[in-house]
């Protein structure tokens, strides 16, 4: 059995590939840069193939002989067209199962990514290939971008979240769910909300990170208006959408929980503490990166 996995150089595809390999499934990874693909899959028995979502022929070549495909792409203006095209090529190639990485708010919010994922899901559900849509909630990996360090070496976790909680999930568990589906005859023919084992506050995240790297990290609650202005100053096209997400955190609507990870993968999802101890190098790297950014500005 062989599965085509896209996004192996990203935070989710790599875990999908690794979990499939661990289950004895053949993995063909679609990459746009072979060298980056080699680095992302170092130590894995993975076949790398060059391809691009905008090149249908490369997708067709990559899918040759594959029984399943994992579809994920970065948010962009052509995401809808690209992912639907991959799904259509998968159908024409005789693929038996499409697993798409979606979003927890797909079709339920007016955020650009929510609208895009809903459109893609709708199209894939009508293509005629068995499908499973995984809708992960807030990624635990997103917490890395909230780490800051000042000139005095004080490390903080900063967000306009008050004491709101989030049902955050580790990308590792998303990979486990995707691999479980792609390596078996199980098909959702639906979507599944994926969260961590509980809802967590920013204070909890700061504490978990502090314990993991043995360095004090405190949570700083940012002013929402100032935070939005900072995003807009960075010319972030998603500034309003991102700010609105934290407004939901403050309102409590991001504090959602589902047991779908355990139902699909057979294992409970990782806690924020387990995530932190498994990502010590990434936490420290994020702190260093923040220091570099502040020095540059």
Secondary structure as the mmCIF struct_conf table of DSSP 4:
data_model
#
loop_
_struct_conf.conf_type_id
_struct_conf.id
_struct_conf.beg_label_comp_id
_struct_conf.beg_label_asym_id
_struct_conf.beg_label_seq_id
_struct_conf.end_label_comp_id
_struct_conf.end_label_asym_id
_struct_conf.end_label_seq_id
STRN STRN1 UNK A 2 UNK A 6
TURN_TY1_P TURN_TY1_P1 UNK A 8 UNK A 9
BEND BEND1 UNK A 10 UNK A 10
TURN_TY1_P TURN_TY1_P2 UNK A 11 UNK A 12
HELX_RH_AL_P HELX_RH_AL_P1 UNK A 13 UNK A 22
TURN_TY1_P TURN_TY1_P3 UNK A 23 UNK A 24
STRN STRN2 UNK A 26 UNK A 31
BEND BEND2 UNK A 32 UNK A 32
HELX_RH_AL_P HELX_RH_AL_P2 UNK A 34 UNK A 40
TURN_TY1_P TURN_TY1_P4 UNK A 41 UNK A 43
BEND BEND3 UNK A 44 UNK A 44
STRN STRN3 UNK A 46 UNK A 50
TURN_TY1_P TURN_TY1_P5 UNK A 53 UNK A 54
HELX_RH_AL_P HELX_RH_AL_P3 UNK A 56 UNK A 63
TURN_TY1_P TURN_TY1_P6 UNK A 64 UNK A 65
BEND BEND4 UNK A 67 UNK A 67
STRN STRN4 UNK A 68 UNK A 71
TURN_TY1_P TURN_TY1_P7 UNK A 77 UNK A 78
HELX_RH_AL_P HELX_RH_AL_P4 UNK A 79 UNK A 92
TURN_TY1_P TURN_TY1_P8 UNK A 93 UNK A 94
BEND BEND5 UNK A 96 UNK A 96
STRN STRN5 UNK A 97 UNK A 101
TURN_TY1_P TURN_TY1_P9 UNK A 104 UNK A 108
BEND BEND6 UNK A 109 UNK A 109
BEND BEND7 UNK A 111 UNK A 111
HELX_RH_AL_P HELX_RH_AL_P5 UNK A 112 UNK A 125
TURN_TY1_P TURN_TY1_P10 UNK A 126 UNK A 128
BEND BEND8 UNK A 129 UNK A 129
STRN STRN6 UNK A 131 UNK A 136
BEND BEND9 UNK A 138 UNK A 138
STRN STRN7 UNK A 139 UNK A 139
HELX_RH_3T_P HELX_RH_3T_P1 UNK A 140 UNK A 146
STRN STRN8 UNK A 147 UNK A 149
TURN_TY1_P TURN_TY1_P11 UNK A 151 UNK A 152
STRN STRN9 UNK A 155 UNK A 159
BEND BEND10 UNK A 160 UNK A 160
TURN_TY1_P TURN_TY1_P12 UNK A 162 UNK A 163
STRN STRN10 UNK A 165 UNK A 166
STRN STRN11 UNK A 169 UNK A 169
HELX_RH_AL_P HELX_RH_AL_P6 UNK A 171 UNK A 182
TURN_TY1_P TURN_TY1_P13 UNK A 183 UNK A 183
BEND BEND11 UNK A 184 UNK A 185
BEND BEND12 UNK A 189 UNK A 190
STRN STRN12 UNK A 191 UNK A 194
BEND BEND13 UNK A 197 UNK A 198
STRN STRN13 UNK A 200 UNK A 201
HELX_RH_AL_P HELX_RH_AL_P7 UNK A 202 UNK A 213
TURN_TY1_P TURN_TY1_P14 UNK A 214 UNK A 214
BEND BEND14 UNK A 215 UNK A 215
STRN STRN14 UNK A 217 UNK A 221
HELX_RH_AL_P HELX_RH_AL_P8 UNK A 224 UNK A 233
TURN_TY1_P TURN_TY1_P15 UNK A 234 UNK A 235
TURN_TY1_P TURN_TY1_P16 UNK A 237 UNK A 238
HELX_RH_AL_P HELX_RH_AL_P9 UNK A 239 UNK A 251
TURN_TY1_P TURN_TY1_P17 UNK A 252 UNK A 254
HELX_RH_AL_P HELX_RH_AL_P10 UNK A 260 UNK A 265
BEND BEND15 UNK A 266 UNK A 267
HELX_LH_PP_P HELX_LH_PP_P1 UNK A 268 UNK A 271
HELX_RH_AL_P HELX_RH_AL_P11 UNK A 272 UNK A 278
TURN_TY1_P TURN_TY1_P18 UNK A 279 UNK A 279
HELX_RH_AL_P HELX_RH_AL_P12 UNK A 280 UNK A 296
#
